């Protein structure tokens, strides 16, 4: 069942960055999240959105080697994964 509530995407992504940093640390990857403060709230299922973004970012971390990846999310929020060896 989908539970539609007000979701603040910046808070969701900040939570993800913090949660996934442990996995990223195993590959010496730093997750840098720079939120946009003016993103509007929207209706959605927080848990399902979180699960979706966890899958995307976990796959990105697992597939990452010695390179940097920038992936736009909603055209305004960016999650930046950086390998510190190459940074």
C-alpha positions, -999 to +999 in steps of 0.1 A: +000+000+000+013+034-009+013+060+019+012+095+004+026+121+028+045+153+023+081+145+015+110+169+015+134+155-010+164+173+005+158+156+039+154+123+022+186+126+002+205+138+033+193+108+052+205+085+023+239+102+021+245+096+058+232+061+057+252+050+027+284+066+037+293+034+057+290+013+025+310+040+006+337+040+033+345+004+024+356+015-010+371+048+003+344+068-015+331+101+000+295+110-006+291+148-008+255+160-007+248+197-013+211+203-010+191+230-026+171+248+000+143+259-022+130+225-033+093+222-027+075+195-007+056+169-027+032+140-020+048+106-020+057+075+000+089+083+019+098+046+025+093+036-011+112+066-024+140+059+001+142+023-011+144+034-047+172+059-040+191+033-019+191+009-048+203+036-072+231+049-050+241+015-036+246+002-072+266+033-081+289+028-051+293-009-058+301-002-095+324+027-088+362+023-092+387+051-096+365+077-111+340+104-101+303+103-109+278+131-108+242+121-113+214+147-114+183+140-094+152+160-103+174+183-123+184+204-093+197+181-066+231+164-071+246+134-054+284+134-059+304+103-053+341+110-053+370+086-050+395+104-027+425+087-044+417+106-076+403+138-059 
